[in-house]
Amino acid sequence: MAQDAAAPRGAPASDIDPFTREHILDPYAWHHRLREMGALVWLTKYQCFFAPRYAEVHRIISEYQTFSSAAGVGYTNFNKEKPWRQPSMLLEADPPDHTKRRAVVGRILSAPNLRGFRAGFEVEANKLIDHLLEVGEVDAVPDVAQAFVLKVFPDAVGIADGDRTNLIKYGTMVFNAFGPQNEIFDDSVRDLGEVGPWIMERCQHKNLKPGRLGDQVYQAVAGGQITAEEAPILVRSFLSAGVDTTIYGAGNALWSLATNPAEWAKVKANPALAKPAFEEVLRYESPFQTFFRTTIEDVELAGITIPGNEKVMVNMGSANRDPRKWDRADVFDISRDVRGHVGLGYGIHACIGQMISRLEVDVLLSELARRKIDFEVSGPTQHIVHNTLRGFAKLPMRFKQGS
Ligand code: OVV
């Protein structure tokens, strides 16, 4: 353990770097170490606090009045440094700016408003499953999770067909940019000059299919609930936040279920269990592992005073495996009471797209279950090296008709 003169009084300090390749690929051992060190650990390398335990993570994301999002939810403090793109009007905003936009987009992404998409998602899932049974062996991230999400989600937003892999390039930039400006960050923003304008063009009203989710944002402009300037940036949030997260979430779900066949047997026996199974995936292999908040003023947390205008790193992945909160935290168990997991955040910034993301993964898993498909990992896997997200870069899998 390193000592650090700059560490606020009473805080344990660690020289661990959460953003090295090694720590990204294998996070759970060092999460455990930091949870045992304290409720807040000072990271000497980044000169900021790290919250590894459930209770403090929950408190920080609940108290938006103190732990602000408007200075960015990445390591970059927008009060001190220029953001790499125009900030999100939802994610990187506080009340009152945040409030009306959240209400408008929240209605658009609410379960009742999404109900009409289910049947179409099922058609796509079944086409994909037919294909999987034909070819047998695939890489489940590009060939299953990505193939499905890149079809159904942009269709729901109302994006034209075309080279949708730009959406993944953009998501990769957005989520890596929440980390420090390391090599991973630099590598992923390299194509910004090309992909940024492509994304903004997709967010224009004229390029969004009438009636779909993107168009509904513009209808709120016509209704006077949001301004014309807000609309394209709100549509941009769909494209920023909705693609990579759900792809890696679906990949993590397939891996978790393939490596816990007794749990998949339960889902096959009762496809309605696809829903709780995905919630357990969000806890056990949280696709969105970390973000930051910025203190508005001095605040006391776990007996330590955090000064104002300081970044605090919040680790949902670690909170979701904190044994102070969860029994057998490292066990994947779809029957557990998973309520309270912070895989989708909590409070006023809780994932606004959670209903459509859940719908996508539920359709995929419950159709696999209904058709009694079995799947197994069929070769060496590899995780993504990513500043924020946890998922697979390589996930070889074999799919076959089971019973
Ligand atoms: C939750 C999230 C992640 C990335 C981007 C955004 C939101 C956004 O609103 O742009």
Boltz pocket constraint, residues with backbone or C-beta under 6 A from the ligand:
constraints:
  - pocket:
      binder: B
      contacts: [[A, 88], [A, 89], [A, 90], [A, 91], [A, 92], [A, 174], [A, 175], [A, 233], [A, 236], [A, 237], [A, 238], [A, 240], [A, 241]]
      max_distance: 6.0
